[in-house]
Amino acid sequence: MAADPVPPTADHFAALYRHEGRRAFATLLRLLRDFDRAEEALHDAFRAALESWPVDGVPGNPVAWLVTAGHRRAIDRLRQQQRLTPLELEPPASGSNEPTEPDEVADDQLRLIFTCCHPGLAEEARAALTLREVCGLTTEQIARAFLVPVPTLAQRIVRAKTKIRAAGIPFEVPAGAELAARLPSVLRVVYLLFNEGYRRSGGVELIGVELAAEAIRLARTLVAQLPEPECLGLLGLMLLHQSRAAARVDGLGDLVLLEQQDRTRWDRAAIAEGLVLVEQALRSGRAGAYAVQAAIAAVHAEAATAAATDWRQIAALYDVLLRIEPQPVVALNRAVAQAMAGDLLGGLQQVEALAAAALADYHPAHAALGDLLRRLGRTDQARTAFAAALARCEQETERRHLRQTLEALGAGDAGGSGGPPGQHP
């Protein structure tokens, strides 16, 4: 005799919605071809699951069940409203419980990412729409992440959806030259999501665990379907950074910079996977900016101690990256690496120039300047630079670290900062 089904708990439903809801949404969007209808269908599906699963048990393929339930309810609603177009919205065959296979779900997620990153949409709208529709973040969460008013962010999302509908932007992964043209925007949005999770731009908590995990999940989807060198490089880069997550804050929630981290707490499995991906990307002969950044992260990951870090190799890799992306932040990191490799004065001069002009409002530039000045024993100048960094920083954990550094310098302790702050801690 079969055992009675174990009723799912509220936590089970919450976890399913958080981790699988957007996968079901992507397939519903393909079937219904409308963002609002797909969202409504997803909510209908979860309501149906709340009624059915405690009695019948959790199905073997919950995502397929949700898609079937949501699609059928959307069809019923459209019929009731007498707005059904049969050729466009064909219901699943009678008795079918699993209209979609796992590979199809992954394809639907990828289609949704590329739809949200269409070049016809404004850059800021691509990021907002991806975070909302692919990742399921609320409008309020996204607005906080990007430090914009909620109404402004909501308008961006509405305009993007309207543009997709009006322009007839297809729900598909493009091919050939169009794929090559759109892929950088897709990768940029995924990495933007990761950065916001890895190191929050504002608020109290330094790390947004779910944001970083969602970005890594999206990158895995990209690699599984499109194993391009830059997809491999991006996933490797994020895994290598995320491998340090457990060591980045101490028991009190205070920031621990890279030089001071307990490397025994680094995730060796994530490092091993990241190193393999970096090697694959570099061997392709088509390595781009993400693969080079991943190679830099790999040098850090392979160093047994901070003192054993091969800063000369890191500086050389930043030279390569600077040729690919001649951006001020890359130049800052290159200057810090040069200083750490032994040319302290040369690196200091470059950081001073960047903090005074191109990166005048970028708090890590002033923190990097303060750290190099501290290393040279120029305590008064270091204090001024750290104060400038504090004035420009909006993330509370980092602000607390900068205040502690200033207090230590004021007490005559030249070892309070750690570093190098120009790098990802």
N, C-alpha and C positions, 0 to 999 in steps of 0.2 A: 504494500500500500504506500502511495507517494506521500511524502511529508507535506504538511500544510505549508503554503508559501509564507516566507518571513516578511512581514510588512515593513516597507521602507520607512525610515525615520525622517523627521524634518531636516536633519542634517544631511541625510542622503540626498534629498531633493535639492537642497541648497547647493551641495557640491556638484551634483549633476548639472544644474543650471549654470553654475560658474564655469565648469570645465567642458561641458558638451553642448551647452545651449547655443553657442555661436556656430558650431558645426551644423547643427540641425537648421539654424536660421539660414546659413549659406545655401543649403539644398532647397529649403522652402523659397528662398528668393529666386533660385533658378526656375522653380516650377511656377511661381506666381508672378514673377517679373515686376514686382512692386515692393519697395522697402516697407511701406506702412502695412500692406497686406501680410507680408511675411512676418513682421513683428507681431501682428495681431494673431496670426496663425500659430506662432510659437507659444504665445501666452495661452491660447486655447488648448494646445497640446499638453502643456504642463498642468492645466486645470483638469484635463481628462485623465492624466497620469495620477494626479492626486486622488481621483475618485476610483480608478481602476486598479492600480498596482497594489494598494493595501489588501485588496480582495484576491486578485489573480496572481500576485507576485510580480517582481521586476522581470521584464522580458530579456531574452538573451542578447538582443541588439537594441538597447534603449534608444539610440539615435534614430534608427530606422523606424521604430514604433512612434516616436515623436513626430517624425516627418510625415508618416502616413496619417496619424491622427490630425495633425495641423493642416495638412493638405485637404483632407476630406471635409474638415470643418470650414475651411475657406471656400471650397466648392459649394457647400450647402449655403453658406452666407450669401455668396454671389447669386446663387439660384433664387434665394428668397428676395434678393434685391432686383431680380430680373436683369442682371447685368452680365450674365455668363456668356463668354465667347467659347463655344465648345472646342473649336479647333486649337485654341490657344491654351485652354486650361482643362486638359483631359484628366479625369480622376483616375486613380490607380485601379487596376483590374480587381474585380470582386474577389475577396478572400486573400488578397495579397497583404501580408503583414510587413514585408521588408522590400520596399520599392527601390532601395538604394544599397549598393555595396560599399564597404569601407573605402575602396579606391575612389569611387564616385564622390564620396563625402570629401575626401582630401582634395579632389579636383575642384569641387564646389568652393572650398575654402580658398583655393588658389585663384579661382575665377573672381571671387569677391575681393581679394586683395588687389588684383590688377584692375578691377572696375573702380575701386575707391582711389586708385593711384593713376587714373587716366590723365594724360597731359592736358586735356581740355578743362580740367579743374585747377583752381588756384592752389599753389603749394600748401598754404596753411589749411585749406579745405581738405586736401588729400589726407593730411595727418589726422585732422579732427574726425573725418568720416571713417577712416580705418580704425581708429581707437573706439569709435562708437559702434560701428556695425560689425567689424571683424572681432574685436576684443570684448565688446559688451560693456565698456565703461559708461557710466552715466555722464550726462552733459556737465553736471557739477564737478565730477572728478576730473574731466578733461580740462575744464576751465581753470581749475586750481593748478593742474599740472603745468599749464602754459601761461598762467598768470594773466588771464584775460577775463573780463566780466562774463558771467553766464549768458546774458542775452546776446552778446557779440558772438560767442562760441556757437550758440544755438542757431543764430542766423547763418553762420558759415555752413553748418550741417544741412539746414533746410535748402540753402542755395545750391549746395552740391547735389543733393538728391533731385532737386528740380532740374538742374542741368543734365543729369544722367537721363532723366525721363524725357525731357524735351529734345535732347540731341540724339536720343536713341542709342546711347552708348551701350555696346553689347556686353553681356555678362560672359566673358570668355578670357582665356589666356591668349594673347596675340601671338603671332608667329613671325619668324624672320626678322626683318629690320625693325618692325614695330615692337617686337619683344625686346630687342636689344636697346631700343630707345626708351622703353618704359621701365625696364628692370632697375636702373639706378634709382628711380623715384621709389619703387617698391622697397628696395634695400634701405634707402634713407629713412623711410617711415618706420620700418621695423627696428632699425638701430636707434631712431629717436625714441621709440617706445621703450627700448631696453635702457637707454641712458636715463630716462625719467624714472625708471624703476631702480636702476643701480645706484643712482645718485640724484635724489630729488632736488628740483630746482628751488623749492620753497617748502614751507611747512615745518612741522616738528620732527618727523621721522626722516632719517637719512635714506633708508632703503625701502622701496616699494616692492616687496617680494613677488606679488602676483603680477605686476607689470613686467618685471624682468623675466619671470617664468613664461608669461604669455608671448613675449618677444622671441624667446628661445623656441617655443613651440611653433610659432609661425615660421621661423628660420628653418626648423626641421622639415616643415611642410614644403618649403621652397626647395630645399636640398633634395628631398625625396622625388620631387617632380621635375626639378631643373637643376641638375648637379653642375652648374656653371662655377668657374673658379671663384668669382666674387660671392656667390651664395655660400660656397664652402668656407671662404675666408671670413665672411660675416658670422656664420655659426661658430667657427673656431674662435674668433675674437670674443664673442659673447660668453662662450663656455669658459675661456681662460680668465676673463674678468670675473665672472660669477663664481669661479672656483675659490675666490678669496672672500666670499660673502661672510662666512662665519667668523673671520678674523678682523673684519673691518670696524667693528664696534666692540667695546669691552663690556663687562658685566653691568656697568652703570649707564650704558648707552652712549658712551663718548667715542668720538672718532679715533681710530688708530690708523695712522698713515702707513704707507707701504713699507718703509724702512723699519718700522717698529713692530710689524705684525708677526704673530706666532705662526710660522710656516707649517707647523705640524697640523694646524687646523685647516689648511687648504684642502680642497676636495681633489684628491689625486685621480679619481676616476674621470672627473670633468677635465682635468689637465691632460690626461692621456688621450682622451677623445679629441680635445682641442688641438693637440700637437699633430695627430694624424691628419686632421682636416687642413691644418696649415701646410703640412708637407704636400698634401695632394694639390692644394691651390698653387703653391709655388712651383711644383713640378710641371704644371700645365703650360708654363711659359706665357700665361696670360694673366698673371697676378695683377690686381689693381689695388686701390687704396685700402680696402678692408683686409685683403690678404697680407699687405705690408704691416698694417696695424696689428694684425694677429701675430705676425712674426715677432714684432716688438714685445707683445704680451707673452709670447713663448719664451723669450730670453729671460724675462722676469720669473716666469714659472719654473724654469729649469735651474735657477740659481738656488743653491742649498741655503744660503744666507744672503742678507742684504749686501754684505761686504763682497760677496762672490759675484755680484751682478756684473755682467760684461757691458759696461756703459759705452765703450768704444763701438761695439757692435750695434748697440741701440742708437747711438748718434749717427752711425752710417746708414741704418735703416730709415731714420728720420730724414736724412738727406734724400733718399729715394722717395719717401712719402712727400717731401716738400716739392719735388719736381712734378709729382702727380697732382697734388693739391696744394698750390702755393697760398695757404691760408695763414693768418697771423697766429692762430692757436697751434698749428703744426710747428710754426717757427718758434713759438714759446717752448714747446716740449723739446724741440731740437736743441735750443739754447740751454735748457736745464740739463739735458743729457750730456752736452759738451762740458758743462761745468762739473758734473758728476764724474766725467771721464778724466778730469784733472785740470782742465782749463777753466778754473774758477773765475778769473777776471774776465776772460773772453766771453764766457756765458753770461756773467753779470751785466756786461755792457749791452748785450743783445736784449736781455730781459728788461733792463732799465728803459731802453728805447721803445720796446713794445708796450710797457706799462704806462709810458708817458704819452703814447699816441694811439696806435691801432687798437690796443686792448686797455685803454684807460678806464673803461667801465666794467672790466672783467676781473672779478675778485681773485680768481686763481693766479692771475699775472702778478698782482700785488703781493699775494702770499708767497709765490715763488721768489719774488724779489726780496722779500723779508727774510726768507730762509737762506738765500745766498749771502745776504749782508750779515746775517747772524753767524754763518760759517766763517766769514772773514773777520769776525769780532767787532763789526761796526754796529754796536748795540743800539745807539740812538737812531741811526738811519733805519735799522731793522724794525724798531718799534714804530716808526712813522709809516713804513710800508705795510706792516701788519694792521695798523689802525685804518689805513686806506682800504685794505681788504675787508675788514670788518664792516666798514661803512657801506660797502657794496654788496655784501653777502645777505641773502634772504633765507637761507636754510639754517634752521635753528641749531642742529647738531654741529654744523661747521662754525656757526657764530660762537657757540660755546667753546669750541676748540681754539678759535682765534682769541677769545677773551682770556683763556687759560695761558696761551702763548704770551700774550701781552703782560699778564701778571707775572709770569716767570721771568720775562726780560726786565720787568721793572724791579724784580728782586735780585737782579744780577745773575740769574741762571741762564747761561747761554745754551742749554740743552733742551729747552722746553718745546721746540717746534717739531722736531723730526722732519721727515721729508722724503723725497723731494715733492713739494705740493704741486709742481707742474704736471705730475703724472697722475693717472687714475689710482687712488688708494685701494 
